[in-house]
Amino acid sequence: MERIAHAISLLERVMISGNELVTKQLNEENFKGLSSEQYEVLNYLKIQGDKYPSEIAKFQGVQKSAVSNRLSKLLTQGYIEYVSSPTGDKRYKHVHLTDAGIALLTQINEKYCALIQEWFEDFEEDEQLENFISTLAMIQQRIDEKGAKA
């Protein structure tokens, strides 16, 4: 159990410190004036698909009013839109990532990957990368399986 706790701690540190460093090194122009919270919303929608604002608030651990403000700015910039709920209930709308939002994420992620690739050029020429990808895929598969059962 101690080794798992250590692995989790390392993963958390890598994700947080790596994200901070990349965000600092990519200038504000690359993020087109997005806050990190707005960027997180766009990525969440890209990965999870359409969501209710309350689901986004729960994911980000904030009040719905904070998410409402973020969504309003993203809507004004054309990166999201509201679509009808799949249940047909007109009181609720899903947040949907637009083509412009997808294009922005693609631009940012290309720059993000290029920066990280510079740091690990020697890593890519090794079987370590394949092992790393396989391990992450296995972890995600198990998370998906546990989530389906929950």
Sequence and secondary structure as in RCSB ss.txt:
>XXXX:A:sequence
MERIAHAISLLERVMISGNELVTKQLNEENFKGLSSEQYEVLNYLKIQGDKYPSEIAKFQGVQKSAVSNRLSKLL
TQGYIEYVSSPTGDKRYKHVHLTDAGIALLTQINEKYCALIQEWFEDFEEDEQLENFISTLAMIQQRIDEKGAKA
>XXXX:A:secstr
 HHHHHHHHHHHHHHHHHHHHHHHHS GGGGTT  HHHHHHHHHHHHH SB HHHHHHHHTS HHHHHHHHHHHH
HTTSEEEEE TT  TT EEEEE HHHHHHHHHHHHHHHHHHHHHTHHHHTSHHHHHHHHHHHHHHHHHHHHHHH 
